[in-house]
């Protein structure tokens, strides 16, 4: 593999553009509601150790997603890049599990010195058995992948979205009356924040989340990450719904049946206990 500063393209070289983790605690939500489903979408066994996904281009400019077993190396590279440091991510060939055509995520960058990114041509030797190229989700439609991405964006920009609800009031205050509130662009195709009221989809989502407490779901359905003040940020998913919450604050629910809408659930008497119970079950980054 080669870094993006290489300018002489070799057909069998991979010019690395970025990488992501595929582990029970951290995986691209576009791939599935949980770690097991995400692995299945790529044809991988859901091993507990997880994988690293290295996204790049070959010498012809074709997009490739290389799956590697060296999770620690990929994690170090991501941490370095997040800090603005250079890091030459070059996994050992022995750690490579497979190379999948295409990218599951949309990238706005390309390797220098090679043609524009494009899907690789099918290998004639595989006689039509090659997997279809991976593609990022269509941002013009609403579905499970877009719903999960929306929840991810809320988790990343909690303060922005929290401020859209009743003027950023303190946790525990009464739910505002029915009606819509304009939401600033939070990155998730600017969904609208609406009052939950007695929305049946929200009731179903909360009931499903409560059921997780008694019957834990597959790894990755419940994820917990650091939040300020000793709190935790929760990401919980299920068929047709996603929930993002802070253990010391409110929750937001996104539904497949409500395209582009973010529905707040204020704390009330039951939400705090539910969030604490879910956090106790959550998979956390090591």
C-alpha positions, 0 to 999 in steps of 0.5 A: 500500500502507498500513502497519498503523497506518492505521485508514481502510480503502480497498478497493484498499489493502493493509494490510501485516502482514509480508513474506518474501524469495523468493530462491535463498538465502532462501525460505519452506521451506513452498513447496518443497525449493528456490528453483525449486520454491518459485517454481513453487508460486506460478506465478513464473519463478525469476529469479536476483534473486528476489522479495519477498512482502508479506502483508497485507489489503485494505480488506474484510479479504481476505488477499493475498500481493503479489509484488514485484521490489524485493527490497532494499526488502523486505530492509530492511523485514525487517531493521528489523522484526527490530530492533524498528524501525518501517518503512513498507513501501510498494513502488512499484506498478511493482515489483508482479509479481502479487497472489495470494489468501491467505497461504502462512504462518500469521499471528497478527496482523490489520490494525486497522480492517478485517474479520477475515482471510478469503480473497477472493471469486473474481472473476466476470470470471475465470470460474473461472481464478483461482488457489486461495487460498494456505494455510499447511500443516496442522499436524495432519499430517506431510508435506514442508512440515512436515518442512522447517519442522521442520528450519528450527526446529532451525536456529533453535534449534540449542543447544536441540536439540543439548542433547537429544543425549547430554547436549550432549557434544562433537562427535565423541563416540560415537553413543548406543545405540539408543533414544528420548530425550524432546525439549523443545518446539522449536517443530516440533510437539515432534518426538522425537529418536531415535538414527540407528543404521542407519536406511535413510532416513538412509542414503538422505538422506546418499547423496543429499547426497553425490550433490549434491557431484558433481552440484549440485542446483537453487539453494536445495537447499543453504543456508548461514548464519552460526553462532557460532565461524566455523562455518556452519549448513547446510540441505539438502533433497531428496525426502522428507528434510531435513538441518540441520547445523553444520559444526563439529558433528553433523547432524539428519535429518528424513524424510517416512517418520518423522513427528515424529522428528528423527534425529541423525547424529554426526560420525564419519569422513565427516560433516565432509568432507561438510558442508564440501563441501556448504557450498562449494556452498551459496547464501549470503545476500548 
